[in-house]
Amino acid sequence: MWYILQMAEEQKRRGRPVTTGTTKKRDVRVGDVWDEAAALAKARGETMRQVLERALKNYVHRYHVPRSAESDQDAPPPDSAA
């Protein structure tokens, strides 16, 4: 019975990690532009994390479609004055 209990505890540890307050690390494949960006970031006194985070925020800001706009397909665009 102790063996079964031990196995159950080991299985509970699988899956998502316990929240530790640290940001999740992610792996990406990036071509040669990485080296150029890293050199520019170093010259500017920035880290690649800062560069990537700023680029991703700009991307989201530029292309984000609010959920209400997705459901209001029949509504006229805000620029049109009918």
Backbone atoms as SQL, in Angstrom:
CREATE TABLE atoms (id INTEGER PRIMARY KEY, chain TEXT, resi INTEGER, resn TEXT, atom TEXT, x REAL, y REAL, z REAL);
INSERT INTO atoms VALUES
  (1, 'A', 1, 'MET', 'N', 0.824, -1.190, 0.000),
  (2, 'A', 1, 'MET', 'CA', 0.000, 0.000, 0.000),
  (3, 'A', 1, 'MET', 'C', 0.875, 1.264, 0.000),
  (4, 'A', 2, 'TRP', 'N', 1.999, 1.225, 0.720),
  (5, 'A', 2, 'TRP', 'CA', 2.900, 2.373, 0.733),
  (6, 'A', 2, 'TRP', 'C', 3.397, 2.671, -0.676),
  (7, 'A', 3, 'TYR', 'N', 3.651, 1.618, -1.460),
  (8, 'A', 3, 'TYR', 'CA', 4.137, 1.775, -2.829),
  (9, 'A', 3, 'TYR', 'C', 3.089, 2.478, -3.680),
  (10, 'A', 4, 'ILE', 'N', 1.834, 2.128, -3.524),
  (11, 'A', 4, 'ILE', 'CA', 0.759, 2.760, -4.293),
  (12, 'A', 4, 'ILE', 'C', 0.631, 4.228, -3.904),
  (13, 'A', 5, 'LEU', 'N', 0.715, 4.533, -2.629),
  (14, 'A', 5, 'LEU', 'CA', 0.640, 5.915, -2.164),
  (15, 'A', 5, 'LEU', 'C', 1.810, 6.731, -2.714),
  (16, 'A', 6, 'GLN', 'N', 2.987, 6.132, -2.715),
  (17, 'A', 6, 'GLN', 'CA', 4.164, 6.825, -3.241),
  (18, 'A', 6, 'GLN', 'C', 3.987, 7.095, -4.736),
  (19, 'A', 7, 'MET', 'N', 3.465, 6.155, -5.487),
  (20, 'A', 7, 'MET', 'CA', 3.246, 6.355, -6.919),
  (21, 'A', 7, 'MET', 'C', 2.226, 7.457, -7.165),
  (22, 'A', 8, 'ALA', 'N', 1.177, 7.517, -6.361),
  (23, 'A', 8, 'ALA', 'CA', 0.166, 8.556, -6.517),
  (24, 'A', 8, 'ALA', 'C', 0.763, 9.932, -6.275),
  (25, 'A', 9, 'GLU', 'N', 1.641, 10.046, -5.283),
  (26, 'A', 9, 'GLU', 'CA', 2.288, 11.326, -5.014),
  (27, 'A', 9, 'GLU', 'C', 3.209, 11.725, -6.166),
  (28, 'A', 10, 'GLU', 'N', 3.912, 10.773, -6.758),
  (29, 'A', 10, 'GLU', 'CA', 4.782, 11.071, -7.887),
  (30, 'A', 10, 'GLU', 'C', 3.966, 11.537, -9.089),
  (31, 'A', 11, 'GLN', 'N', 2.812, 10.941, -9.306),
  (32, 'A', 11, 'GLN', 'CA', 1.979, 11.320, -10.433),
  (33, 'A', 11, 'GLN', 'C', 1.404, 12.710, -10.243),
  (34, 'A', 12, 'LYS', 'N', 1.166, 13.142, -9.025),
  (35, 'A', 12, 'LYS', 'CA', 0.645, 14.475, -8.768),
  (36, 'A', 12, 'LYS', 'C', 1.649, 15.541, -9.182),
  (37, 'A', 13, 'ARG', 'N', 2.930, 15.215, -9.154),
  (38, 'A', 13, 'ARG', 'CA', 3.956, 16.192, -9.495),
  (39, 'A', 13, 'ARG', 'C', 4.044, 16.442, -10.997),
  (40, 'A', 14, 'ARG', 'N', 3.471, 15.612, -11.795),
  (41, 'A', 14, 'ARG', 'CA', 3.515, 15.801, -13.235),
  (42, 'A', 14, 'ARG', 'C', 2.576, 16.918, -13.649),
  (43, 'A', 15, 'GLY', 'N', 2.790, 17.434, -14.839),
  (44, 'A', 15, 'GLY', 'CA', 1.891, 18.473, -15.349),
  (45, 'A', 15, 'GLY', 'C', 2.489, 19.846, -15.159),
  (46, 'A', 16, 'ARG', 'N', 1.618, 20.815, -15.021),
  (47, 'A', 16, 'ARG', 'CA', 2.063, 22.209, -14.897),
  (48, 'A', 16, 'ARG', 'C', 2.850, 22.409, -13.616),
  (49, 'A', 17, 'PRO', 'N', 3.897, 23.203, -13.674),
  (50, 'A', 17, 'PRO', 'CA', 4.680, 23.449, -12.460),
  (51, 'A', 17, 'PRO', 'C', 3.901, 24.313, -11.472),
  (52, 'A', 18, 'VAL', 'N', 4.276, 24.203, -10.231),
  (53, 'A', 18, 'VAL', 'CA', 3.672, 25.023, -9.191),
  (54, 'A', 18, 'VAL', 'C', 4.075, 26.472, -9.448),
  (55, 'A', 19, 'THR', 'N', 3.150, 27.391, -9.235),
  (56, 'A', 19, 'THR', 'CA', 3.439, 28.797, -9.443),
  (57, 'A', 19, 'THR', 'C', 4.530, 29.239, -8.482),
  (58, 'A', 20, 'THR', 'N', 5.601, 29.779, -9.054),
  (59, 'A', 20, 'THR', 'CA', 6.735, 30.188, -8.232),
  (60, 'A', 20, 'THR', 'C', 6.939, 31.690, -8.264),
  (61, 'A', 21, 'GLY', 'N', 6.156, 32.395, -9.064),
  (62, 'A', 21, 'GLY', 'CA', 6.329, 33.833, -9.170),
  (63, 'A', 21, 'GLY', 'C', 7.337, 34.222, -10.233),
  (64, 'A', 22, 'THR', 'N', 7.911, 33.250, -10.919),
  (65, 'A', 22, 'THR', 'CA', 8.858, 33.552, -11.986),
  (66, 'A', 22, 'THR', 'C', 8.168, 33.440, -13.336),
  (67, 'A', 23, 'THR', 'N', 8.676, 34.173, -14.298),
  (68, 'A', 23, 'THR', 'CA', 8.124, 34.137, -15.642),
  (69, 'A', 23, 'THR', 'C', 8.547, 32.848, -16.330),
  (70, 'A', 24, 'LYS', 'N', 7.625, 32.274, -17.065),
  (71, 'A', 24, 'LYS', 'CA', 7.882, 31.050, -17.808),
  (72, 'A', 24, 'LYS', 'C', 8.928, 31.293, -18.888),
  (73, 'A', 25, 'LYS', 'N', 9.862, 30.383, -19.042),
  (74, 'A', 25, 'LYS', 'CA', 10.853, 30.486, -20.107),
  (75, 'A', 25, 'LYS', 'C', 10.296, 29.821, -21.354),
  (76, 'A', 26, 'ARG', 'N', 10.618, 30.395, -22.514),
  (77, 'A', 26, 'ARG', 'CA', 10.134, 29.863, -23.777),
  (78, 'A', 26, 'ARG', 'C', 11.309, 29.705, -24.734),
  (79, 'A', 27, 'ASP', 'N', 11.229, 28.702, -25.582),
  (80, 'A', 27, 'ASP', 'CA', 12.265, 28.471, -26.585),
  (81, 'A', 27, 'ASP', 'C', 11.711, 28.842, -27.948),
  (82, 'A', 28, 'VAL', 'N', 12.497, 29.545, -28.731),
  (83, 'A', 28, 'VAL', 'CA', 12.089, 29.909, -30.089),
  (84, 'A', 28, 'VAL', 'C', 13.248, 29.650, -31.036),
  (85, 'A', 29, 'ARG', 'N', 12.907, 29.393, -32.286),
  (86, 'A', 29, 'ARG', 'CA', 13.919, 29.264, -33.330),
  (87, 'A', 29, 'ARG', 'C', 13.900, 30.559, -34.121),
  (88, 'A', 30, 'VAL', 'N', 15.042, 31.217, -34.188),
  (89, 'A', 30, 'VAL', 'CA', 15.152, 32.490, -34.878),
  (90, 'A', 30, 'VAL', 'C', 16.375, 32.419, -35.785),
  (91, 'A', 31, 'GLY', 'N', 16.241, 32.977, -36.963),
  (92, 'A', 31, 'GLY', 'CA', 17.340, 32.955, -37.930),
  (93, 'A', 31, 'GLY', 'C', 18.449, 33.935, -37.589),
  (94, 'A', 32, 'ASP', 'N', 19.174, 34.346, -38.612),
  (95, 'A', 32, 'ASP', 'CA', 20.335, 35.215, -38.447),
  (96, 'A', 32, 'ASP', 'C', 19.995, 36.586, -37.868),
  (97, 'A', 33, 'VAL', 'N', 18.752, 36.994, -37.967),
  (98, 'A', 33, 'VAL', 'CA', 18.366, 38.306, -37.444),
  (99, 'A', 33, 'VAL', 'C', 18.611, 38.378, -35.931),
  (100, 'A', 34, 'TRP', 'N', 18.651, 37.239, -35.256),
  (101, 'A', 34, 'TRP', 'CA', 18.893, 37.209, -33.808),
  (102, 'A', 34, 'TRP', 'C', 20.238, 37.851, -33.479),
  (103, 'A', 35, 'ASP', 'N', 21.279, 37.479, -34.224),
  (104, 'A', 35, 'ASP', 'CA', 22.619, 38.005, -33.940),
  (105, 'A', 35, 'ASP', 'C', 22.670, 39.517, -34.128),
  (106, 'A', 36, 'GLU', 'N', 22.034, 39.995, -35.188),
  (107, 'A', 36, 'GLU', 'CA', 22.005, 41.435, -35.432),
  (108, 'A', 36, 'GLU', 'C', 21.231, 42.161, -34.337),
  (109, 'A', 37, 'ALA', 'N', 20.099, 41.601, -33.951),
  (110, 'A', 37, 'ALA', 'CA', 19.284, 42.206, -32.896),
  (111, 'A', 37, 'ALA', 'C', 20.028, 42.182, -31.560),
  (112, 'A', 38, 'ALA', 'N', 20.734, 41.084, -31.283),
  (113, 'A', 38, 'ALA', 'CA', 21.490, 40.981, -30.029),
  (114, 'A', 38, 'ALA', 'C', 22.603, 42.030, -29.979),
  (115, 'A', 39, 'ALA', 'N', 23.267, 42.259, -31.111),
  (116, 'A', 39, 'ALA', 'CA', 24.328, 43.263, -31.157),
  (117, 'A', 39, 'ALA', 'C', 23.752, 44.665, -30.955),
  (118, 'A', 40, 'LEU', 'N', 22.626, 44.945, -31.595),
  (119, 'A', 40, 'LEU', 'CA', 21.988, 46.250, -31.421),
  (120, 'A', 40, 'LEU', 'C', 21.515, 46.443, -29.981),
  (121, 'A', 41, 'ALA', 'N', 20.941, 45.402, -29.411),
  (122, 'A', 41, 'ALA', 'CA', 20.465, 45.489, -28.032),
  (123, 'A', 41, 'ALA', 'C', 21.626, 45.765, -27.076),
  (124, 'A', 42, 'LYS', 'N', 22.731, 45.078, -27.287),
  (125, 'A', 42, 'LYS', 'CA', 23.901, 45.280, -26.426),
  (126, 'A', 42, 'LYS', 'C', 24.428, 46.710, -26.549),
  (127, 'A', 43, 'ALA', 'N', 24.458, 47.213, -27.787),
  (128, 'A', 43, 'ALA', 'CA', 24.933, 48.587, -28.006),
  (129, 'A', 43, 'ALA', 'C', 24.021, 49.608, -27.338),
  (130, 'A', 44, 'ARG', 'N', 22.745, 49.292, -27.249),
  (131, 'A', 44, 'ARG', 'CA', 21.778, 50.198, -26.626),
  (132, 'A', 44, 'ARG', 'C', 21.639, 49.965, -25.126),
  (133, 'A', 45, 'GLY', 'N', 22.341, 48.967, -24.603),
  (134, 'A', 45, 'GLY', 'CA', 22.259, 48.674, -23.174),
  (135, 'A', 45, 'GLY', 'C', 20.980, 47.947, -22.794),
  (136, 'A', 46, 'GLU', 'N', 20.430, 47.186, -23.736),
  (137, 'A', 46, 'GLU', 'CA', 19.197, 46.436, -23.490),
  (138, 'A', 46, 'GLU', 'C', 19.488, 44.946, -23.512),
  (139, 'A', 47, 'THR', 'N', 18.566, 44.198, -22.938),
  (140, 'A', 47, 'THR', 'CA', 18.641, 42.740, -23.016),
  (141, 'A', 47, 'THR', 'C', 17.731, 42.271, -24.137),
  (142, 'A', 48, 'MET', 'N', 17.970, 41.065, -24.613),
  (143, 'A', 48, 'MET', 'CA', 17.100, 40.511, -25.655),
  (144, 'A', 48, 'MET', 'C', 15.680, 40.319, -25.114),
  (145, 'A', 49, 'ARG', 'N', 15.555, 40.057, -23.818),
  (146, 'A', 49, 'ARG', 'CA', 14.221, 39.945, -23.233),
  (147, 'A', 49, 'ARG', 'C', 13.458, 41.245, -23.417),
  (148, 'A', 50, 'GLN', 'N', 14.118, 42.366, -23.161),
  (149, 'A', 50, 'GLN', 'CA', 13.462, 43.662, -23.322),
  (150, 'A', 50, 'GLN', 'C', 13.077, 43.906, -24.782),
  (151, 'A', 51, 'VAL', 'N', 13.979, 43.561, -25.689),
  (152, 'A', 51, 'VAL', 'CA', 13.724, 43.750, -27.119),
  (153, 'A', 51, 'VAL', 'C', 12.527, 42.907, -27.560),
  (154, 'A', 52, 'LEU', 'N', 12.528, 41.639, -27.181),
  (155, 'A', 52, 'LEU', 'CA', 11.449, 40.741, -27.587),
  (156, 'A', 52, 'LEU', 'C', 10.114, 41.131, -26.962),
  (157, 'A', 53, 'GLU', 'N', 10.142, 41.489, -25.693),
  (158, 'A', 53, 'GLU', 'CA', 8.900, 41.874, -25.032),
  (159, 'A', 53, 'GLU', 'C', 8.294, 43.119, -25.677),
  (160, 'A', 54, 'ARG', 'N', 9.142, 44.105, -25.996),
  (161, 'A', 54, 'ARG', 'CA', 8.654, 45.315, -26.654),
  (162, 'A', 54, 'ARG', 'C', 8.094, 44.986, -28.046),
  (163, 'A', 55, 'ALA', 'N', 8.784, 44.141, -28.790),
  (164, 'A', 55, 'ALA', 'CA', 8.322, 43.762, -30.128),
  (165, 'A', 55, 'ALA', 'C', 6.989, 43.017, -30.057),
  (166, 'A', 56, 'LEU', 'N', 6.847, 42.122, -29.098),
  (167, 'A', 56, 'LEU', 'CA', 5.592, 41.375, -28.963),
  (168, 'A', 56, 'LEU', 'C', 4.446, 42.278, -28.521),
  (169, 'A', 57, 'LYS', 'N', 4.717, 43.221, -27.625),
  (170, 'A', 57, 'LYS', 'CA', 3.676, 44.163, -27.201),
  (171, 'A', 57, 'LYS', 'C', 3.220, 45.019, -28.379),
  (172, 'A', 58, 'ASN', 'N', 4.172, 45.479, -29.190),
  (173, 'A', 58, 'ASN', 'CA', 3.823, 46.263, -30.380),
  (174, 'A', 58, 'ASN', 'C', 2.984, 45.436, -31.344),
  (175, 'A', 59, 'TYR', 'N', 3.341, 44.174, -31.528),
  (176, 'A', 59, 'TYR', 'CA', 2.599, 43.282, -32.416),
  (177, 'A', 59, 'TYR', 'C', 1.164, 43.102, -31.930),
  (178, 'A', 60, 'VAL', 'N', 1.003, 42.837, -30.650),
  (179, 'A', 60, 'VAL', 'CA', -0.342, 42.652, -30.085),
  (180, 'A', 60, 'VAL', 'C', -1.149, 43.931, -30.203),
  (181, 'A', 61, 'HIS', 'N', -0.527, 45.058, -29.890),
  (182, 'A', 61, 'HIS', 'CA', -1.221, 46.343, -29.973),
  (183, 'A', 61, 'HIS', 'C', -1.674, 46.626, -31.406),
  (184, 'A', 62, 'ARG', 'N', -0.840, 46.289, -32.364),
  (185, 'A', 62, 'ARG', 'CA', -1.145, 46.595, -33.766),
  (186, 'A', 62, 'ARG', 'C', -2.226, 45.687, -34.339),
  (187, 'A', 63, 'TYR', 'N', -2.203, 44.398, -34.013),
  (188, 'A', 63, 'TYR', 'CA', -3.089, 43.438, -34.666),
  (189, 'A', 63, 'TYR', 'C', -4.215, 42.903, -33.790),
  (190, 'A', 64, 'HIS', 'N', -4.298, 43.337, -32.553),
  (191, 'A', 64, 'HIS', 'CA', -5.341, 42.834, -31.656),
  (192, 'A', 64, 'HIS', 'C', -6.711, 43.311, -32.113),
  (193, 'A', 65, 'VAL', 'N', -7.647, 42.378, -32.189),
  (194, 'A', 65, 'VAL', 'CA', -9.024, 42.708, -32.516),
  (195, 'A', 65, 'VAL', 'C', -9.837, 42.482, -31.248),
  (196, 'A', 66, 'PRO', 'N', -10.440, 43.540, -30.705),
  (197, 'A', 66, 'PRO', 'CA', -11.250, 43.360, -29.491),
  (198, 'A', 66, 'PRO', 'C', -12.354, 42.338, -29.715),
  (199, 'A', 67, 'ARG', 'N', -12.687, 41.584, -28.689),
  (200, 'A', 67, 'ARG', 'CA', -13.713, 40.548, -28.802),
  (201, 'A', 67, 'ARG', 'C', -15.059, 41.129, -29.217),
  (202, 'A', 68, 'SER', 'N', -15.392, 42.318, -28.749),
  (203, 'A', 68, 'SER', 'CA', -16.682, 42.908, -29.111),
  (204, 'A', 68, 'SER', 'C', -16.723, 43.213, -30.604),
  (205, 'A', 69, 'ALA', 'N', -15.594, 43.579, -31.200),
  (206, 'A', 69, 'ALA', 'CA', -15.556, 43.874, -32.629),
  (207, 'A', 69, 'ALA', 'C', -15.729, 42.607, -33.448),
  (208, 'A', 70, 'GLU', 'N', -15.267, 41.471, -32.933),
  (209, 'A', 70, 'GLU', 'CA', -15.435, 40.211, -33.649),
  (210, 'A', 70, 'GLU', 'C', -16.906, 39.836, -33.743),
  (211, 'A', 71, 'SER', 'N', -17.682, 40.099, -32.694),
  (212, 'A', 71, 'SER', 'CA', -19.088, 39.697, -32.672),
  (213, 'A', 71, 'SER', 'C', -19.990, 40.725, -33.343),
  (214, 'A', 72, 'ASP', 'N', -19.526, 41.955, -33.487),
  (215, 'A', 72, 'ASP', 'CA', -20.335, 43.014, -34.101),
  (216, 'A', 72, 'ASP', 'C', -20.005, 43.174, -35.581),
  (217, 'A', 73, 'GLN', 'N', -20.140, 42.103, -36.340),
  (218, 'A', 73, 'GLN', 'CA', -19.778, 42.150, -37.751),
  (219, 'A', 73, 'GLN', 'C', -20.730, 43.010, -38.563),
  (220, 'A', 74, 'ASP', 'N', -21.977, 43.155, -38.120),
  (221, 'A', 74, 'ASP', 'CA', -22.963, 43.943, -38.855),
  (222, 'A', 74, 'ASP', 'C', -22.845, 45.431, -38.556),
  (223, 'A', 75, 'ALA', 'N', -22.125, 45.781, -37.521),
  (224, 'A', 75, 'ALA', 'CA', -22.000, 47.192, -37.155),
  (225, 'A', 75, 'ALA', 'C', -21.099, 47.907, -38.152),
  (226, 'A', 76, 'PRO', 'N', -21.414, 49.176, -38.469),
  (227, 'A', 76, 'PRO', 'CA', -20.561, 49.911, -39.395),
  (228, 'A', 76, 'PRO', 'C', -19.223, 50.238, -38.758),
  (229, 'A', 77, 'PRO', 'N', -18.185, 50.411, -39.561),
  (230, 'A', 77, 'PRO', 'CA', -16.882, 50.759, -39.007),
  (231, 'A', 77, 'PRO', 'C', -16.954, 52.086, -38.272),
  (232, 'A', 78, 'PRO', 'N', -16.133, 52.306, -37.250),
  (233, 'A', 78, 'PRO', 'CA', -16.203, 53.533, -36.463),
  (234, 'A', 78, 'PRO', 'C', -15.881, 54.800, -37.275),
  (235, 'A', 79, 'ASP', 'N', -15.131, 54.685, -38.371),
  (236, 'A', 79, 'ASP', 'CA', -14.762, 55.849, -39.171),
  (237, 'A', 79, 'ASP', 'C', -15.901, 56.353, -40.061),
  (238, 'A', 80, 'SER', 'N', -16.859, 55.472, -40.384),
  (239, 'A', 80, 'SER', 'CA', -17.899, 55.871, -41.319),
  (240, 'A', 80, 'SER', 'C', -18.976, 56.683, -40.606),
  (241, 'A', 81, 'ALA', 'N', -19.351, 57.775, -41.201),
  (242, 'A', 81, 'ALA', 'CA', -20.417, 58.628, -40.651),
  (243, 'A', 81, 'ALA', 'C', -21.627, 58.459, -41.567),
  (244, 'A', 82, 'ALA', 'N', -22.563, 57.649, -41.137),
  (245, 'A', 82, 'ALA', 'CA', -23.710, 57.343, -41.985),
  (246, 'A', 82, 'ALA', 'C', -24.786, 58.378, -41.914);
